[in-house]
Amino acid sequence: MTTTTQAPLRASHLAPDIHATVGTATGWSRRIWLLLVVLCGALFLDGLDVSMVGVALPSIGADLHMGQAQLQWIVSGYVLGYGGLLLLGGRASDLIGRRSVFLSALAVFGLASVATALVDVDLLIIALRFVKGVAAAFTVPAGLSIITTTFAEGPARNKALSIYTVCGASGFSLGLVFGGLLTELSWRATLLFPGPVALVLLAVGLKVVPRAAGQGFRLAHFDVLGALTSTGSLLVFVYAVVQAPQAGWGSGSTVGLLVAAAVLLAAFVAVERRHAHPLLRLGILRSVRLVHANLAGMAMFGGYVAFQFVVTLYLQDSLQWSPLAMALGFLPAGLIVVASATKMDKVLDRVPTPLMIAVGLAAFVIGYLLFLRVQPGMGYAAFLLPTIILLGVGFALCFPAVNSQATAGVDDDEQGLASGLVNTSIQLGGAVMLAVTTAILGSAGRPTAGALIPGMIPAVAVVSALTVTALVATIGVIVRRR
């Protein structure tokens, strides 16, 4: 094995023997593999935290007397903190240094996880979940940019990215399994579990995450106003959609909130156009491939999170499945994603990413449409297993393809921006679609044991329509390329 060593990173006794570029896809050193374990482990936890806690929502609701609208904020609080500040996290990793940002955020994530499991107040849990999401917003772009600046573009980077992104997808899919198993012990275990794991990764990361020369920065280099306006717009929009079923879609409060969200979004665009160091350099959006990857990731994850939320409530509240039974029901999807980890780099080498995204989205669409056949009394193999298998296939193909396409061809000094942007799109898709789904369910009435949840079929139909739209757009990109 040979490695190129142009522009070596500033090594120290904490992180020696790691060079700026790993040029081949074989024979990596033990230290390189440990670095991948730390980076992949952090991404795994970020994904795990979204879906694992989703399984525990019915138990949390029953124990803390929280309704559907409140429960969705336990997921949305994390996702909005995650997605809303990813661009700032990417900018910070480029300016302050990827190592410092990654390790500091990983420490906050671990400590917040432990704190969340110790409190009983719903608003405090939601606030701590938001803090965890903010921490994840800094670990993800820093971690991805460490990979893209450590491994040379081509087979080496494809292998590293495929392992990295499959670990992220595994976190989302296996989170359902972990969540079911841990909820059998206590819903608090689902909140606690990521904490100790994150702190172990932090201890290893202090030794293997490479140092790099910082650019030097001043406070003016950070577009704080851009971060506040973009995150504020999303928070206001999600709150408006969630409370609309109770207040009325045409009520003054709902309309006022939607207008406020639009004003904040317009303010964000204005800030980005004028700021000397914008959070989002709008020129990067001229890349059709980058924009397509971001929109495809938004639709993929938005549909998946919304579908998971609906099915979790249906299985546990209506069909009275135990968390363990639900975990086993979702297990095939996680196994498919994990099994793909060793092969996805070869697929990325040989198959164009738009084609992989198209096939993955098609698998999601077919899975959602098959679920629409659901009727009370149907067996697992008839109404859920085919959908679960197809979701696993869709995630295994889409997630690595989206991340690879979104960062390919981007200069090293904007890798943090590109990785932050694609992960922002993914998380915001989840937050918006979860809000829409909650609004549909909230407008349809209370669920009855043994029956379909009111509003469940329309909610899954909306998820299907969103994914079909993304699939058609992806086919258009493929046709345009040819």
HELIX and SHEET records of a PDB file:
HELIX    1   1 ARG A   30  LEU A   64  1                                  35    
HELIX    2   2 GLN A   68  GLY A   84  1                                  17    
HELIX    3   3 LEU A   86  LEU A   95  1                                  10    
HELIX    4   4 ARG A   98  THR A  116  1                                  19    
HELIX    5   5 ASP A  122  THR A  150  1                                  29    
HELIX    6   6 PRO A  155  LEU A  185  1                                  31    
HELIX    7   7 TRP A  187  LEU A  192  1                                   6    
HELIX    8   8 PRO A  194  VAL A  208  1                                  15    
HELIX    9   9 LEU A  219  HIS A  221  5                                   3    
HELIX   10  10 VAL A  224  ALA A  247  1                                  24    
HELIX   11  11 GLY A  252  ARG A  274  1                                  23    
HELIX   12  12 LEU A  282  ARG A  286  5                                   5    
HELIX   13  13 VAL A  288  LEU A  313  1                                  26    
HELIX   14  14 TYR A  314  SER A  318  3                                   5    
HELIX   15  15 PRO A  323  ALA A  339  1                                  17    
HELIX   16  16 SER A  340  THR A  342  5                                   3    
HELIX   17  17 MET A  344  ARG A  350  1                                   7    
HELIX   18  18 THR A  353  PHE A  371  1                                  19    
HELIX   19  19 TYR A  380  PHE A  383  1                                   4    
HELIX   20  20 LEU A  385  THR A  407  1                                  23    
HELIX   21  21 ASP A  412  GLU A  414  5                                   3    
HELIX   22  22 GLN A  415  ALA A  444  1                                  30    
HELIX   23  23 MET A  456  ARG A  481  1                                  26    
END                                                                             
